[in-house]
């Protein structure tokens, strides 16, 4: 395997390219951000059954309640 050549050009500028400069006055908050939220990817066939995260949570909570407390480690 060849080693990568180090950049030796003295004219190398450490500044970001113009397309990477961000105008923070125009930045919008991520609409999906919530504290203490965990995102889980569902398989496509499972996702087709549920229309919302509320439905998924309802079913998962029902399953958790039906499991004996000795088995569930919380």
mmCIF file of the N, C-alpha and C atoms, coordinates in Angstrom:
data_MODEL
# 
_entry.id   MODEL 
# 
loop_
_atom_site.group_PDB 
_atom_site.id 
_atom_site.type_symbol 
_atom_site.label_atom_id 
_atom_site.label_alt_id 
_atom_site.label_comp_id 
_atom_site.label_asym_id 
_atom_site.label_entity_id 
_atom_site.label_seq_id 
_atom_site.pdbx_PDB_ins_code 
_atom_site.Cartn_x 
_atom_site.Cartn_y 
_atom_site.Cartn_z 
_atom_site.occupancy 
_atom_site.B_iso_or_equiv 
_atom_site.pdbx_formal_charge 
_atom_site.auth_seq_id 
_atom_site.auth_comp_id 
_atom_site.auth_asym_id 
_atom_site.auth_atom_id 
_atom_site.pdbx_PDB_model_num 
ATOM 1   N N  . UNK A 1 1  ? 0.835   -1.171  0.000  1.00 0.00 ? 1  UNK A N  1 
ATOM 2   C CA . UNK A 1 1  ? 0.000   0.000   0.000  1.00 0.00 ? 1  UNK A CA 1 
ATOM 3   C C  . UNK A 1 1  ? 0.887   1.244   0.000  1.00 0.00 ? 1  UNK A C  1 
ATOM 4   N N  . UNK A 1 2  ? 0.564   2.185   -0.863 1.00 0.00 ? 2  UNK A N  1 
ATOM 5   C CA . UNK A 1 2  ? 1.350   3.411   -0.938 1.00 0.00 ? 2  UNK A CA 1 
ATOM 6   C C  . UNK A 1 2  ? 0.957   4.368   0.181  1.00 0.00 ? 2  UNK A C  1 
ATOM 7   N N  . UNK A 1 3  ? 1.927   5.073   0.689  1.00 0.00 ? 3  UNK A N  1 
ATOM 8   C CA . UNK A 1 3  ? 1.657   6.083   1.702  1.00 0.00 ? 3  UNK A CA 1 
ATOM 9   C C  . UNK A 1 3  ? 1.154   7.352   1.023  1.00 0.00 ? 3  UNK A C  1 
ATOM 10  N N  . UNK A 1 4  ? 0.227   8.024   1.679  1.00 0.00 ? 4  UNK A N  1 
ATOM 11  C CA . UNK A 1 4  ? -0.288  9.283   1.148  1.00 0.00 ? 4  UNK A CA 1 
ATOM 12  C C  . UNK A 1 4  ? 0.784   10.356  1.278  1.00 0.00 ? 4  UNK A C  1 
ATOM 13  N N  . UNK A 1 5  ? 0.878   11.199  0.265  1.00 0.00 ? 5  UNK A N  1 
ATOM 14  C CA . UNK A 1 5  ? 1.854   12.284  0.305  1.00 0.00 ? 5  UNK A CA 1 
ATOM 15  C C  . UNK A 1 5  ? 1.338   13.400  1.202  1.00 0.00 ? 5  UNK A C  1 
ATOM 16  N N  . UNK A 1 6  ? 2.181   13.911  2.029  1.00 0.00 ? 6  UNK A N  1 
ATOM 17  C CA . UNK A 1 6  ? 1.824   15.023  2.905  1.00 0.00 ? 6  UNK A CA 1 
ATOM 18  C C  . UNK A 1 6  ? 1.733   16.297  2.080  1.00 0.00 ? 6  UNK A C  1 
ATOM 19  N N  . UNK A 1 7  ? 0.862   17.197  2.490  1.00 0.00 ? 7  UNK A N  1 
ATOM 20  C CA . UNK A 1 7  ? 0.725   18.473  1.797  1.00 0.00 ? 7  UNK A CA 1 
ATOM 21  C C  . UNK A 1 7  ? 1.906   19.346  2.199  1.00 0.00 ? 7  UNK A C  1 
ATOM 22  N N  . UNK A 1 8  ? 2.717   19.671  1.218  1.00 0.00 ? 8  UNK A N  1 
ATOM 23  C CA . UNK A 1 8  ? 3.908   20.478  1.505  1.00 0.00 ? 8  UNK A CA 1 
ATOM 24  C C  . UNK A 1 8  ? 3.824   21.856  0.889  1.00 0.00 ? 8  UNK A C  1 
ATOM 25  N N  . UNK A 1 9  ? 2.729   22.106  0.164  1.00 0.00 ? 9  UNK A N  1 
ATOM 26  C CA . UNK A 1 9  ? 2.569   23.391  -0.494 1.00 0.00 ? 9  UNK A CA 1 
ATOM 27  C C  . UNK A 1 9  ? 2.354   24.477  0.557  1.00 0.00 ? 9  UNK A C  1 
ATOM 28  N N  . UNK A 1 10 ? 3.215   25.462  0.599  1.00 0.00 ? 10 UNK A N  1 
ATOM 29  C CA . UNK A 1 10 ? 3.141   26.543  1.585  1.00 0.00 ? 10 UNK A CA 1 
ATOM 30  C C  . UNK A 1 10 ? 1.957   27.469  1.334  1.00 0.00 ? 10 UNK A C  1 
ATOM 31  N N  . UNK A 1 11 ? 1.387   27.417  0.134  1.00 0.00 ? 11 UNK A N  1 
ATOM 32  C CA . UNK A 1 11 ? 0.256   28.288  -0.170 1.00 0.00 ? 11 UNK A CA 1 
ATOM 33  C C  . UNK A 1 11 ? -1.069  27.658  0.282  1.00 0.00 ? 11 UNK A C  1 
ATOM 34  N N  . UNK A 1 12 ? -0.987  26.484  0.880  1.00 0.00 ? 12 UNK A N  1 
ATOM 35  C CA . UNK A 1 12 ? -2.198  25.817  1.363  1.00 0.00 ? 12 UNK A CA 1 
ATOM 36  C C  . UNK A 1 12 ? -2.865  26.689  2.414  1.00 0.00 ? 12 UNK A C  1 
ATOM 37  N N  . UNK A 1 13 ? -4.128  26.995  2.179  1.00 0.00 ? 13 UNK A N  1 
ATOM 38  C CA . UNK A 1 13 ? -4.877  27.868  3.082  1.00 0.00 ? 13 UNK A CA 1 
ATOM 39  C C  . UNK A 1 13 ? -5.801  27.006  3.928  1.00 0.00 ? 13 UNK A C  1 
ATOM 40  N N  . UNK A 1 14 ? -5.764  27.195  5.224  1.00 0.00 ? 14 UNK A N  1 
ATOM 41  C CA . UNK A 1 14 ? -6.546  26.388  6.149  1.00 0.00 ? 14 UNK A CA 1 
ATOM 42  C C  . UNK A 1 14 ? -7.984  26.883  6.287  1.00 0.00 ? 14 UNK A C  1 
ATOM 43  N N  . UNK A 1 15 ? -8.387  27.854  5.512  1.00 0.00 ? 15 UNK A N  1 
ATOM 44  C CA . UNK A 1 15 ? -9.734  28.388  5.576  1.00 0.00 ? 15 UNK A CA 1 
ATOM 45  C C  . UNK A 1 15 ? -10.706 27.451  4.861  1.00 0.00 ? 15 UNK A C  1 
ATOM 46  N N  . UNK A 1 16 ? -11.972 27.506  5.293  1.00 0.00 ? 16 UNK A N  1 
ATOM 47  C CA . UNK A 1 16 ? -13.008 26.721  4.631  1.00 0.00 ? 16 UNK A CA 1 
ATOM 48  C C  . UNK A 1 16 ? -13.311 27.307  3.259  1.00 0.00 ? 16 UNK A C  1 
ATOM 49  N N  . UNK A 1 17 ? -13.719 26.458  2.356  1.00 0.00 ? 17 UNK A N  1 
ATOM 50  C CA . UNK A 1 17 ? -14.161 26.927  1.045  1.00 0.00 ? 17 UNK A CA 1 
ATOM 51  C C  . UNK A 1 17 ? -15.453 27.714  1.231  1.00 0.00 ? 17 UNK A C  1 
ATOM 52  N N  . UNK A 1 18 ? -15.747 28.654  0.336  1.00 0.00 ? 18 UNK A N  1 
ATOM 53  C CA . UNK A 1 18 ? -16.946 29.489  0.498  1.00 0.00 ? 18 UNK A CA 1 
ATOM 54  C C  . UNK A 1 18 ? -18.239 28.676  0.645  1.00 0.00 ? 18 UNK A C  1 
ATOM 55  N N  . UNK A 1 19 ? -18.335 27.546  -0.052 1.00 0.00 ? 19 UNK A N  1 
ATOM 56  C CA . UNK A 1 19 ? -19.575 26.759  0.036  1.00 0.00 ? 19 UNK A CA 1 
ATOM 57  C C  . UNK A 1 19 ? -19.752 26.073  1.395  1.00 0.00 ? 19 UNK A C  1 
ATOM 58  N N  . UNK A 1 20 ? -18.701 26.049  2.215  1.00 0.00 ? 20 UNK A N  1 
ATOM 59  C CA . UNK A 1 20 ? -18.796 25.448  3.540  1.00 0.00 ? 20 UNK A CA 1 
ATOM 60  C C  . UNK A 1 20 ? -18.941 26.488  4.648  1.00 0.00 ? 20 UNK A C  1 
ATOM 61  N N  . UNK A 1 21 ? -18.933 27.737  4.300  1.00 0.00 ? 21 UNK A N  1 
ATOM 62  C CA . UNK A 1 21 ? -19.108 28.786  5.308  1.00 0.00 ? 21 UNK A CA 1 
ATOM 63  C C  . UNK A 1 21 ? -20.597 28.908  5.613  1.00 0.00 ? 21 UNK A C  1 
ATOM 64  N N  . UNK A 1 22 ? -20.941 28.894  6.880  1.00 0.00 ? 22 UNK A N  1 
ATOM 65  C CA . UNK A 1 22 ? -22.340 28.869  7.292  1.00 0.00 ? 22 UNK A CA 1 
ATOM 66  C C  . UNK A 1 22 ? -22.752 30.228  7.846  1.00 0.00 ? 22 UNK A C  1 
ATOM 67  N N  . UNK A 1 23 ? -23.878 30.717  7.361  1.00 0.00 ? 23 UNK A N  1 
ATOM 68  C CA . UNK A 1 23 ? -24.467 31.937  7.911  1.00 0.00 ? 23 UNK A CA 1 
ATOM 69  C C  . UNK A 1 23 ? -25.392 31.498  9.045  1.00 0.00 ? 23 UNK A C  1 
ATOM 70  N N  . UNK A 1 24 ? -24.900 31.579  10.275 1.00 0.00 ? 24 UNK A N  1 
ATOM 71  C CA . UNK A 1 24 ? -25.638 31.068  11.422 1.00 0.00 ? 24 UNK A CA 1 
ATOM 72  C C  . UNK A 1 24 ? -26.917 31.852  11.708 1.00 0.00 ? 24 UNK A C  1 
ATOM 73  N N  . UNK A 1 25 ? -27.085 33.015  11.114 1.00 0.00 ? 25 UNK A N  1 
ATOM 74  C CA . UNK A 1 25 ? -28.327 33.763  11.314 1.00 0.00 ? 25 UNK A CA 1 
ATOM 75  C C  . UNK A 1 25 ? -29.488 33.112  10.557 1.00 0.00 ? 25 UNK A C  1 
ATOM 76  N N  . UNK A 1 26 ? -29.180 32.237  9.589  1.00 0.00 ? 26 UNK A N  1 
ATOM 77  C CA . UNK A 1 26 ? -30.211 31.576  8.794  1.00 0.00 ? 26 UNK A CA 1 
ATOM 78  C C  . UNK A 1 26 ? -30.435 30.121  9.187  1.00 0.00 ? 26 UNK A C  1 
ATOM 79  N N  . UNK A 1 27 ? -29.719 29.651  10.183 1.00 0.00 ? 27 UNK A N  1 
ATOM 80  C CA . UNK A 1 27 ? -29.823 28.253  10.598 1.00 0.00 ? 27 UNK A CA 1 
ATOM 81  C C  . UNK A 1 27 ? -31.144 28.029  11.324 1.00 0.00 ? 27 UNK A C  1 
ATOM 82  N N  . UNK A 1 28 ? -31.824 26.923  10.990 1.00 0.00 ? 28 UNK A N  1 
ATOM 83  C CA . UNK A 1 28 ? -33.088 26.570  11.641 1.00 0.00 ? 28 UNK A CA 1 
ATOM 84  C C  . UNK A 1 28 ? -32.865 25.373  12.561 1.00 0.00 ? 28 UNK A C  1 
ATOM 85  N N  . UNK A 1 29 ? -33.619 25.327  13.623 1.00 0.00 ? 29 UNK A N  1 
ATOM 86  C CA . UNK A 1 29 ? -33.520 24.211  14.559 1.00 0.00 ? 29 UNK A CA 1 
ATOM 87  C C  . UNK A 1 29 ? -34.064 22.944  13.910 1.00 0.00 ? 29 UNK A C  1 
ATOM 88  N N  . UNK A 1 30 ? -33.445 21.831  14.232 1.00 0.00 ? 30 UNK A N  1 
ATOM 89  C CA . UNK A 1 30 ? -33.890 20.548  13.736 1.00 0.00 ? 30 UNK A CA 1 
ATOM 90  C C  . UNK A 1 30 ? -35.286 20.258  14.296 1.00 0.00 ? 30 UNK A C  1 
ATOM 91  N N  . UNK A 1 31 ? -36.306 20.114  13.448 1.00 0.00 ? 31 UNK A N  1 
ATOM 92  C CA . UNK A 1 31 ? -37.667 19.907  13.948 1.00 0.00 ? 31 UNK A CA 1 
ATOM 93  C C  . UNK A 1 31 ? -37.863 18.543  14.614 1.00 0.00 ? 31 UNK A C  1 
ATOM 94  N N  . UNK A 1 32 ? -36.951 17.616  14.406 1.00 0.00 ? 32 UNK A N  1 
ATOM 95  C CA . UNK A 1 32 ? -37.087 16.280  14.973 1.00 0.00 ? 32 UNK A CA 1 
ATOM 96  C C  . UNK A 1 32 ? -36.339 16.127  16.288 1.00 0.00 ? 32 UNK A C  1 
ATOM 97  N N  . UNK A 1 33 ? -35.639 17.176  16.731 1.00 0.00 ? 33 UNK A N  1 
ATOM 98  C CA . UNK A 1 33 ? -34.850 17.086  17.949 1.00 0.00 ? 33 UNK A CA 1 
ATOM 99  C C  . UNK A 1 33 ? -35.737 17.167  19.190 1.00 0.00 ? 33 UNK A C  1 
ATOM 100 N N  . UNK A 1 34 ? -35.545 16.234  20.085 1.00 0.00 ? 34 UNK A N  1 
ATOM 101 C CA . UNK A 1 34 ? -36.162 16.272  21.409 1.00 0.00 ? 34 UNK A CA 1 
ATOM 102 C C  . UNK A 1 34 ? -35.158 15.669  22.367 1.00 0.00 ? 34 UNK A C  1 
ATOM 103 N N  . UNK A 1 35 ? -35.077 16.229  23.581 1.00 0.00 ? 35 UNK A N  1 
ATOM 104 C CA . UNK A 1 35 ? -34.166 15.676  24.581 1.00 0.00 ? 35 UNK A CA 1 
ATOM 105 C C  . UNK A 1 35 ? -34.632 14.279  24.977 1.00 0.00 ? 35 UNK A C  1 
ATOM 106 N N  . UNK A 1 36 ? -33.678 13.450  25.324 1.00 0.00 ? 36 UNK A N  1 
ATOM 107 C CA . UNK A 1 36 ? -33.950 12.088  25.791 1.00 0.00 ? 36 UNK A CA 1 
ATOM 108 C C  . UNK A 1 36 ? -34.771 11.279  24.789 1.00 0.00 ? 36 UNK A C  1 
ATOM 109 N N  . UNK A 1 37 ? -34.499 11.456  23.534 1.00 0.00 ? 37 UNK A N  1 
ATOM 110 C CA . UNK A 1 37 ? -35.201 10.720  22.483 1.00 0.00 ? 37 UNK A CA 1 
ATOM 111 C C  . UNK A 1 37 ? -34.228 9.754   21.842 1.00 0.00 ? 37 UNK A C  1 
ATOM 112 N N  . UNK A 1 38 ? -34.682 8.538   21.637 1.00 0.00 ? 38 UNK A N  1 
ATOM 113 C CA . UNK A 1 38 ? -33.879 7.532   20.959 1.00 0.00 ? 38 UNK A CA 1 
ATOM 114 C C  . UNK A 1 38 ? -34.595 7.148   19.672 1.00 0.00 ? 38 UNK A C  1 
ATOM 115 N N  . UNK A 1 39 ? -33.894 7.214   18.571 1.00 0.00 ? 39 UNK A N  1 
ATOM 116 C CA . UNK A 1 39 ? -34.474 6.828   17.296 1.00 0.00 ? 39 UNK A CA 1 
ATOM 117 C C  . UNK A 1 39 ? -34.064 5.400   16.969 1.00 0.00 ? 39 UNK A C  1 
ATOM 118 N N  . UNK A 1 40 ? -35.030 4.630   16.526 1.00 0.00 ? 40 UNK A N  1 
ATOM 119 C CA . UNK A 1 40 ? -34.782 3.239   16.176 1.00 0.00 ? 40 UNK A CA 1 
ATOM 120 C C  . UNK A 1 40 ? -35.314 3.014   14.767 1.00 0.00 ? 40 UNK A C  1 
ATOM 121 N N  . UNK A 1 41 ? -34.509 2.388   13.955 1.00 0.00 ? 41 UNK A N  1 
ATOM 122 C CA . UNK A 1 41 ? -34.923 2.113   12.581 1.00 0.00 ? 41 UNK A CA 1 
ATOM 123 C C  . UNK A 1 41 ? -35.701 0.806   12.544 1.00 0.00 ? 41 UNK A C  1 
ATOM 124 N N  . UNK A 1 42 ? -36.897 0.863   11.954 1.00 0.00 ? 42 UNK A N  1 
ATOM 125 C CA . UNK A 1 42 ? -37.725 -0.332  11.821 1.00 0.00 ? 42 UNK A CA 1 
ATOM 126 C C  . UNK A 1 42 ? -37.505 -0.962  10.454 1.00 0.00 ? 42 UNK A C  1 
ATOM 127 N N  . UNK A 1 43 ? -37.624 -2.277  10.406 1.00 0.00 ? 43 UNK A N  1 
ATOM 128 C CA . UNK A 1 43 ? -37.579 -2.945  9.109  1.00 0.00 ? 43 UNK A CA 1 
ATOM 129 C C  . UNK A 1 43 ? -38.788 -2.483  8.297  1.00 0.00 ? 43 UNK A C  1 
ATOM 130 N N  . UNK A 1 44 ? -38.646 -2.511  6.989  1.00 0.00 ? 44 UNK A N  1 
ATOM 131 C CA . UNK A 1 44 ? -39.687 -1.978  6.115  1.00 0.00 ? 44 UNK A CA 1 
ATOM 132 C C  . UNK A 1 44 ? -41.026 -2.671  6.319  1.00 0.00 ? 44 UNK A C  1 
ATOM 133 N N  . UNK A 1 45 ? -41.017 -4.000  6.457  1.00 0.00 ? 45 UNK A N  1 
ATOM 134 C CA . UNK A 1 45 ? -42.274 -4.726  6.635  1.00 0.00 ? 45 UNK A CA 1 
ATOM 135 C C  . UNK A 1 45 ? -42.957 -4.373  7.951  1.00 0.00 ? 45 UNK A C  1 
ATOM 136 N N  . UNK A 1 46 ? -42.193 -4.085  8.978  1.00 0.00 ? 46 UNK A N  1 
ATOM 137 C CA . UNK A 1 46 ? -42.763 -3.676  10.265 1.00 0.00 ? 46 UNK A CA 1 
ATOM 138 C C  . UNK A 1 46 ? -43.299 -2.251  10.163 1.00 0.00 ? 46 UNK A C  1 
ATOM 139 N N  . UNK A 1 47 ? -42.569 -1.363  9.516  1.00 0.00 ? 47 UNK A N  1 
ATOM 140 C CA . UNK A 1 47 ? -42.972 0.030   9.390  1.00 0.00 ? 47 UNK A CA 1 
ATOM 141 C C  . UNK A 1 47 ? -44.276 0.182   8.600  1.00 0.00 ? 47 UNK A C  1 
ATOM 142 N N  . UNK A 1 48 ? -44.551 -0.738  7.698  1.00 0.00 ? 48 UNK A N  1 
ATOM 143 C CA . UNK A 1 48 ? -45.781 -0.669  6.904  1.00 0.00 ? 48 UNK A CA 1 
ATOM 144 C C  . UNK A 1 48 ? -47.025 -0.881  7.767  1.00 0.00 ? 48 UNK A C  1 
ATOM 145 N N  . UNK A 1 49 ? -46.877 -1.563  8.897  1.00 0.00 ? 49 UNK A N  1 
ATOM 146 C CA . UNK A 1 49 ? -48.012 -1.868  9.763  1.00 0.00 ? 49 UNK A CA 1 
ATOM 147 C C  . UNK A 1 49 ? -48.420 -0.656  10.596 1.00 0.00 ? 49 UNK A C  1 
ATOM 148 N N  . UNK A 1 50 ? -47.459 0.156   10.993 1.00 0.00 ? 50 UNK A N  1 
ATOM 149 C CA . UNK A 1 50 ? -47.721 1.290   11.879 1.00 0.00 ? 50 UNK A CA 1 
ATOM 150 C C  . UNK A 1 50 ? -47.712 2.600   11.112 1.00 0.00 ? 50 UNK A C  1 
ATOM 151 N N  . UNK A 1 51 ? -48.665 3.477   11.458 1.00 0.00 ? 51 UNK A N  1 
ATOM 152 C CA . UNK A 1 51 ? -48.737 4.775   10.800 1.00 0.00 ? 51 UNK A CA 1 
ATOM 153 C C  . UNK A 1 51 ? -48.041 5.866   11.603 1.00 0.00 ? 51 UNK A C  1 
ATOM 154 N N  . UNK A 1 52 ? -47.748 5.607   12.877 1.00 0.00 ? 52 UNK A N  1 
ATOM 155 C CA . UNK A 1 52 ? -47.133 6.649   13.698 1.00 0.00 ? 52 UNK A CA 1 
ATOM 156 C C  . UNK A 1 52 ? -46.277 6.030   14.802 1.00 0.00 ? 52 UNK A C  1 
ATOM 157 N N  . UNK A 1 53 ? -45.416 6.871   15.379 1.00 0.00 ? 53 UNK A N  1 
ATOM 158 C CA . UNK A 1 53 ? -44.584 6.409   16.486 1.00 0.00 ? 53 UNK A CA 1 
ATOM 159 C C  . UNK A 1 53 ? -45.440 6.132   17.719 1.00 0.00 ? 53 UNK A C  1 
ATOM 160 N N  . UNK A 1 54 ? -46.574 6.827   17.860 1.00 0.00 ? 54 UNK A N  1 
ATOM 161 C CA . UNK A 1 54 ? -47.470 6.587   18.984 1.00 0.00 ? 54 UNK A CA 1 
ATOM 162 C C  . UNK A 1 54 ? -48.008 5.163   18.961 1.00 0.00 ? 54 UNK A C  1 
ATOM 163 N N  . UNK A 1 55 ? -48.333 4.661   17.768 1.00 0.00 ? 55 UNK A N  1 
ATOM 164 C CA . UNK A 1 55 ? -48.821 3.284   17.642 1.00 0.00 ? 55 UNK A CA 1 
ATOM 165 C C  . UNK A 1 55 ? -47.731 2.282   18.026 1.00 0.00 ? 55 UNK A C  1 
ATOM 166 N N  . UNK A 1 56 ? -46.521 2.525   17.585 1.00 0.00 ? 56 UNK A N  1 
ATOM 167 C CA . UNK A 1 56 ? -45.407 1.634   17.912 1.00 0.00 ? 56 UNK A CA 1 
ATOM 168 C C  . UNK A 1 56 ? -45.188 1.628   19.419 1.00 0.00 ? 56 UNK A C  1 
ATOM 169 N N  . UNK A 1 57 ? -45.162 2.808   20.028 1.00 0.00 ? 57 UNK A N  1 
ATOM 170 C CA . UNK A 1 57 ? -44.957 2.906   21.471 1.00 0.00 ? 57 UNK A CA 1 
ATOM 171 C C  . UNK A 1 57 ? -46.080 2.226   22.245 1.00 0.00 ? 57 UNK A C  1 
ATOM 172 N N  . UNK A 1 58 ? -47.328 2.374   21.799 1.00 0.00 ? 58 UNK A N  1 
ATOM 173 C CA . UNK A 1 58 ? -48.463 1.757   22.473 1.00 0.00 ? 58 UNK A CA 1 
ATOM 174 C C  . UNK A 1 58 ? -48.303 0.230   22.501 1.00 0.00 ? 58 UNK A C  1 
ATOM 175 N N  . UNK A 1 59 ? -47.969 -0.348  21.362 1.00 0.00 ? 59 UNK A N  1 
ATOM 176 C CA . UNK A 1 59 ? -47.814 -1.803  21.267 1.00 0.00 ? 59 UNK A CA 1 
ATOM 177 C C  . UNK A 1 59 ? -46.630 -2.279  22.104 1.00 0.00 ? 59 UNK A C  1 
ATOM 178 N N  . UNK A 1 60 ? -45.499 -1.576  22.013 1.00 0.00 ? 60 UNK A N  1 
ATOM 179 C CA . UNK A 1 60 ? -44.321 -1.985  22.784 1.00 0.00 ? 60 UNK A CA 1 
ATOM 180 C C  . UNK A 1 60 ? -44.574 -1.899  24.280 1.00 0.00 ? 60 UNK A C  1 
ATOM 181 N N  . UNK A 1 61 ? -45.271 -0.859  24.732 1.00 0.00 ? 61 UNK A N  1 
ATOM 182 C CA . UNK A 1 61 ? -45.582 -0.730  26.160 1.00 0.00 ? 61 UNK A CA 1 
ATOM 183 C C  . UNK A 1 61 ? -46.523 -1.838  26.623 1.00 0.00 ? 61 UNK A C  1 
ATOM 184 N N  . UNK A 1 62 ? -47.470 -2.227  25.768 1.00 0.00 ? 62 UNK A N  1 
ATOM 185 C CA . UNK A 1 62 ? -48.377 -3.324  26.102 1.00 0.00 ? 62 UNK A CA 1 
ATOM 186 C C  . UNK A 1 62 ? -47.604 -4.635  26.224 1.00 0.00 ? 62 UNK A C  1 
ATOM 187 N N  . UNK A 1 63 ? -46.659 -4.853  25.337 1.00 0.00 ? 63 UNK A N  1 
ATOM 188 C CA . UNK A 1 63 ? -45.838 -6.068  25.403 1.00 0.00 ? 63 UNK A CA 1 
ATOM 189 C C  . UNK A 1 63 ? -45.001 -6.067  26.674 1.00 0.00 ? 63 UNK A C  1 
ATOM 190 N N  . UNK A 1 64 ? -44.409 -4.921  26.993 1.00 0.00 ? 64 UNK A N  1 
ATOM 191 C CA . UNK A 1 64 ? -43.576 -4.818  28.199 1.00 0.00 ? 64 UNK A CA 1 
ATOM 192 C C  . UNK A 1 64 ? -44.397 -5.106  29.447 1.00 0.00 ? 64 UNK A C  1 
ATOM 193 N N  . UNK A 1 65 ? -45.637 -4.588  29.509 1.00 0.00 ? 65 UNK A N  1 
ATOM 194 C CA . UNK A 1 65 ? -46.500 -4.836  30.674 1.00 0.00 ? 65 UNK A CA 1 
ATOM 195 C C  . UNK A 1 65 ? -46.862 -6.305  30.810 1.00 0.00 ? 65 UNK A C  1 
ATOM 196 N N  . UNK A 1 66 ? -46.932 -7.019  29.683 1.00 0.00 ? 66 UNK A N  1 
ATOM 197 C CA . UNK A 1 66 ? -47.330 -8.430  29.734 1.00 0.00 ? 66 UNK A CA 1 
ATOM 198 C C  . UNK A 1 66 ? -46.184 -9.365  30.131 1.00 0.00 ? 66 UNK A C  1 
ATOM 199 N N  . UNK A 1 67 ? -44.955 -8.860  30.123 1.00 0.00 ? 67 UNK A N  1 
ATOM 200 C CA . UNK A 1 67 ? -43.804 -9.680  30.501 1.00 0.00 ? 67 UNK A CA 1 
ATOM 201 C C  . UNK A 1 67 ? -43.677 -9.671  32.022 1.00 0.00 ? 67 UNK A C  1 
ATOM 202 N N  . UNK A 1 68 ? -43.499 -10.851 32.639 1.00 0.00 ? 68 UNK A N  1 
ATOM 203 C CA . UNK A 1 68 ? -43.334 -10.900 34.093 1.00 0.00 ? 68 UNK A CA 1 
ATOM 204 C C  . UNK A 1 68 ? -42.162 -10.019 34.553 1.00 0.00 ? 68 UNK A C  1 
ATOM 205 N N  . UNK A 1 69 ? -42.342 -9.366  35.687 1.00 0.00 ? 69 UNK A N  1 
ATOM 206 C CA . UNK A 1 69 ? -41.324 -8.436  36.215 1.00 0.00 ? 69 UNK A CA 1 
ATOM 207 C C  . UNK A 1 69 ? -39.987 -9.122  36.442 1.00 0.00 ? 69 UNK A C  1 
ATOM 208 N N  . UNK A 1 70 ? -39.971 -10.410 36.723 1.00 0.00 ? 70 UNK A N  1 
ATOM 209 C CA . UNK A 1 70 ? -38.715 -11.136 36.982 1.00 0.00 ? 70 UNK A CA 1 
ATOM 210 C C  . UNK A 1 70 ? -37.838 -11.181 35.740 1.00 0.00 ? 70 UNK A C  1 
ATOM 211 N N  . UNK A 1 71 ? -38.456 -11.163 34.584 1.00 0.00 ? 71 UNK A N  1 
ATOM 212 C CA . UNK A 1 71 ? -37.709 -11.271 33.320 1.00 0.00 ? 71 UNK A CA 1 
ATOM 213 C C  . UNK A 1 71 ? -37.198 -9.908  32.880 1.00 0.00 ? 71 UNK A C  1 
ATOM 214 N N  . UNK A 1 72 ? -37.998 -8.855  33.059 1.00 0.00 ? 72 UNK A N  1 
ATOM 215 C CA . UNK A 1 72 ? -37.649 -7.514  32.595 1.00 0.00 ? 72 UNK A CA 1 
ATOM 216 C C  . UNK A 1 72 ? -36.665 -6.866  33.566 1.00 0.00 ? 72 UNK A C  1 
ATOM 217 N N  . UNK A 1 73 ? -35.511 -6.488  33.056 1.00 0.00 ? 73 UNK A N  1 
ATOM 218 C CA . UNK A 1 73 ? -34.510 -5.803  33.882 1.00 0.00 ? 73 UNK A CA 1 
ATOM 219 C C  . UNK A 1 73 ? -34.550 -4.320  33.545 1.00 0.00 ? 73 UNK A C  1 
ATOM 220 N N  . UNK A 1 74 ? -35.142 -3.534  34.406 1.00 0.00 ? 74 UNK A N  1 
ATOM 221 C CA . UNK A 1 74 ? -35.239 -2.090  34.130 1.00 0.00 ? 74 UNK A CA 1 
ATOM 222 C C  . UNK A 1 74 ? -34.462 -1.318  35.118 1.00 0.00 ? 74 UNK A C  1 
# 
